[in-house]
Amino acid sequence: MVGIAQKAGVRTGSRRHGLLILALTLAFTLGPGGPASPASASPGDSPSLSPTAIPPAPDAAGAPAGISIINGRRTKIGDWPWQVGLLGRKRARSRATPRSRFFCGGSLIAPDLVLTAAHCLVDFKKRGIRRIEVVSGRTHLNRESTGVVSAVERAIFPVNSNGKRRFREPGGVPSWDVALLKLKAPLTSATIKIAGPDEAAASRPGGPVFTTGWGVTDARNGRGSNALKFAKQVILPNRLCRSTTGRFYQSATMNCLGGPGANTSTCFGDSGGPLVAAVGDGFRLVGLTSNGDPYCRANIPSVDARL
């Protein structure tokens, strides 16, 4: 990425994108992507998740798309059952593993609805959307004897009054970075509720939040994790993200966050994954991983989509 895009590192599941999370209030209408049906992505269908390439980290290869946890700890899917992974096309007779096909995360908000980042999907063609698979209930991506997999029926994006998608990337920073996936078959894992208006305190500056994913754990080698990881984060004042993202940071639709001791960060491969906060009766979804520092440095704030 160049310019602001270098600062905003979109964090998705391809070697050309990084991502963090943009925050927003959603009113979804069927977007231009239209209906889709089950399958997974072929080379021609794979998205170039950002118009610019991610610069390699010093002394490192480019990171795979999607986002992961820097200095995170291993965890179990049972602790975060709403976490799902988006997998690209599974070809006949291919030896590609789920881990190698993984490109973004997501959150199960209803048995047949997954909330993820728009930039994970926006460059897929219709047939590519139909070929995406969603895996749930699995701590280790490659442990195929566990969990449940469902194909995607269609993608739904927020649109404006003209029917055009609200998703934009001004200066390389994703805005309205949210999309829904309607699944062909319902999943059995527990879902998560989106924070309501009376729970706004859960995402105020200083509030503790948690992020999870299978993304890159060391930007120097660009390797994702087969095991699910989590990290504690803190909502930061908006001014800290404006200092790195400038006028492209929109507080109405974005969360600014970072590690409590500037020691943890999301990274490539966890884009679209959940940002959750604890409330009285459990957790609420307050954001989705969207963009951040392209080298995933823990002392630089990340940006999530606000929910």
N, C-alpha and C positions, 0 to 999 in steps of 0.2 A: 504494500500500500504506500501511497505517497501523501505528503501534506497532512491534512487533518485525518485522512484515512489511516495514516501511520499511527496517529495518536489513538484513533478509535478502534483499531483492530477488530473487525467483525469476527466473531468466534463460531464458525460452523464446521461442517465435517468434510471439507476438502482442503487440499494443500494451499489453496489460494485465498482462504478467508479466515478471519478470526472473528470472535464475537462476544458481546456482553449483553445486558438486558435493558430494553426500553419499557417504560411503564405507561399503561394507558387504560382508559375506561372504554369498554367495547360495546358497539352495537353492530352486530354482524349481519351482513346481507350476502347473498350468494355472489361471489366476485366473478370477474371475467374468466377465471380459470375454469368455471363451469364444472359439471359433473365429472367424476372420475370413477374408475373401478379398480379392483385389486390387481396387484402385481408388484414390480419393483424396477429400479432405474437401470437403463442400458447406457453405454457411453454417450450415445446421441441424446439421451434424455437427461443426463447428469447436469446439475446446475453449475454455472460459474458463479458461485454465491456472492461475488462482489466484482465490480468492474475493474478492480485493481488487484495486483498480486501482493501477497503478504511478504514482506522482506524476511529473509531467514534471520533467526536469532544469531548473535555472534557465535561463531564456531559451531553452528548447528544447521541441520537440514530443515526445510520448510515443514511446518506443523500440519498434520492432517486436519481436515475440516471438522467442525464441531467444537465443543469446548469441554474442558476438564478442570480438575482441581489441583492447584499448585499448593503444596504443603497440606493437602487434605489428609483425612484418615479413612481407612477402610471402614465400610459399614455394611449393613444387610438391607436387602430390599424390603424386608418386613418392617423396618423402621421408617421407610419412605415409600410406601406401596404405590403411590400415585406416579412415581417416576417411571417413564417409559423411554425406550430408545427407538430412533428411526433408522431403518436399515434400507440400503439400496437394493437393487434388483438381484435376485438369486437366480443365476443362470443354470440351465440344465448341465449336468456333469461337471459343474464348476466346483473347485475345492475351496472357494472363498469362504472364510469363516464369518460368523456374525460380527465379530470384532472388526474385521477388515471392511465389512459392508456398512458399519455404523457411521453416521455422519452428523446427527443432531439428537438432542434430547427433547423431552416434552412432558406434559402433566396431564394425567387422566382426570377430567373434570366431570365426566359422566361415563357410563359403561362403554358408550360408542363415540365419545368425543375427546379429542386430544388437543390441548392448547400448546402451541409451539411458536417459534420465531418465523415471521414472514420471510426473512432473508434466507431461511433454510429451504424454502419452497418456490420462491418467486420466479426462478429461472427454469424450473421444470416445465416441460410441455405437459399437456393433458395426459398423454399416455404414460409419461414418467411419474406423475402423481399417482396414477392407478397402480404402479408397480412398486410403490413404497410399502414396506411392511413395518408394523409397530409391534415391538416386543415388550411385554410387561411381566412382572413377577419373577424377574431373573436378576440375581446379584452379580453373577459372572456371565458376561455376554456370550462366551463360547460354550457355556454349559447348556447345550440344546435340549437336554432331557428335562429341564426345568422351565417354568414360565409358560406363557400363552402368547401366540403370535396371531395378529389379525391384519388383513390387507386393508388398504385405504380405498374408500369409495369416492371421495371427492375432497377438495380443499376449499375453504371459505375464508375470504379476506374482508376486512373492513373496507367499505367503499364510501365515496362522497355522494352528493346529490346527483352528480352526473353519471354515477355508476362506475366511476374509475377508482382503482385501488388507491387507498390513502398512503400505502407504503412508498416512501421516497428515501433516497440516500444523499441528501444535500451535504456537500463537502466530504462524502464518504461515510457519514454518520447515519445509520438507519433510523428512520422515523416511522411511527406506527408499525413497529416491528412485531406484529402479532398475526397469527392465523390459526384457524381451526381445521382439524382433520376429522372428517366423518368416516368412521370405520365401517367396514362391510359386516363385521360380526362383533358383538359386544365382548369386552374383556371382563374378567372376574375379579380383578384387583380392586382394592378400596380406592375411592376417588377423593379429591380434595376440593374444598370450597374456596371460591375467590373471596378475598376480604370484602366485607360490606362497608357502607358509609359510616356505620357506627363503630367500625374497627380501624379507622384511619390511623389511630395512634400506633398501630403495629408497624407502620412504615415511616414513622417520624425520625428525624436525625437522632442518633444515639441509640436507636432501637436495635436489639440483636436479631439477626436473621440467619438462615441457613441455606446453603446451596449444595446441590448434589449433581453427580454426573460421572461419565466414563471417559472424559476427555483427557487431553494432554496433561501430564503431571510434571514435565520438565521441558520447557520451551527449547532447551539446547539440543534435545534429540528428537523432539516432535512426536514422541510415542504416547499413544493413548493408553488407558488402563482397561484391563479385562475385568477388574473388580470395581464395583461401585464405590465411590468415595464421597465424602462430605466435608464441608468446612464451615466454620462459624464466620459470619461477616457482620458488619455494622453499617446501618444506613448513615451516610455522611451528608453534611450540608451541601446544597446544590452548588455553592460557589466553588467547591473543590473540583467538581467536574467541569464547571465552566472554565476553570483555569487551564484545563488540558484540551477541552473540546470547543471552547469559545462559544460563539452565538448559535452553534448548531445544537447545543444542549438545551432541551426543552423540559423544564421542571414539571409541566403539566402532564407529560407523557413518559417521563424517565425517572428512574431512581439512581442516585449516586451511592456507591457502596465500596467497602474495602475491608480488609482483615482488621480485627480489633487491635492488633499490634503491628499493622502494616506487614503482616507475615503470611497472609493467604490471598489467593486470587483464583478466579475462574480462568480458563484458557481454551484453546482451540478444541472443538469436539463436543462441548457442552451447550452450545447455542440452543436456545429454545427450552433449556432445562429450567426447573422450578427454583424460585426464590421464595422461601416460606418463613413465616413468623409465628411464634407461639401465641395462642390466645387462651382464654379460660378453658375451653373444651377441646383443645387440640391445636392443629396448625391451620393457617390460612395462606393461600397463594397471594403474594403481593407483587410478584414480578417474574420476568422471564429473562434469561441470559441473552444479551444482545451484542455488546461490543466493549472494547477496552484496549489497553496497551498491547501492541502486537508482539511484544516479548513476554507478556504475562507477568511483568514485574509486580510483586506484591505491594510495593510502596506507591503504586500509581492507581488511583481510583478506577473502578469499572462502572459501566452504565448498563442498567437493566430497563426493560420495558415495564412501565408502571401499570399495575392492574387495580 
